[in-house]
């Protein structure tokens, strides 16, 4: 709760003209925004762009922030929206050029920490990551964003809908379509399929 109060104080200082106080918010939240952006975009360069755009939008919209809300949640929604915008523009570019994604893309599942498994588990884990990554490449920007927010960030349907500008039904449908693609890639063994609509 102390962090939330510190956020509110920093916001108040920025609103009163102490622009340098925004740095407190950047330092406190940039890692979480970067993690979200990396998971959604799949590469570090795009994630950095999303982080910058997120904080730029947040600074410009600081007057819209309501103090009864948590700054971190508000910022997370902006970050998800920035990442989703980038994914949509990337999809449009790819559709125009008919080019595959660049080689600098990193599989999203590599962001999941390892607990030093044995060789058999390493082989199985690598295959799982390859399959899930391939499934995520077949997702639309909306499906990928919804899937990431639900299954990698643990967000609720309401939070996903708010972040992506969808009603609850559309958010669920996007998650279900994404999960169906992952399930197909894994041969029906996706552990998170039961959680899709929770």
ABEGO torsion letter per residue (X at the ends): XAAAAAAAAAAAAAAAGBAAAAAAAAAAAAAAAAAAAAAAAGBAAAAAAAAAAAAAAAAAAAAABBAABBAAAAAAAAAAAAAAAAAAAAAAAAAAAGBBBBAABBBAAAABBBAGBBAAAAAAAAAAAAAAAAAAAABBAAAAAAAAAAAAAGBBAAAAAAAAGBBAAAAAAAAAAAAAAAAAAAGGABAAAAAAAX
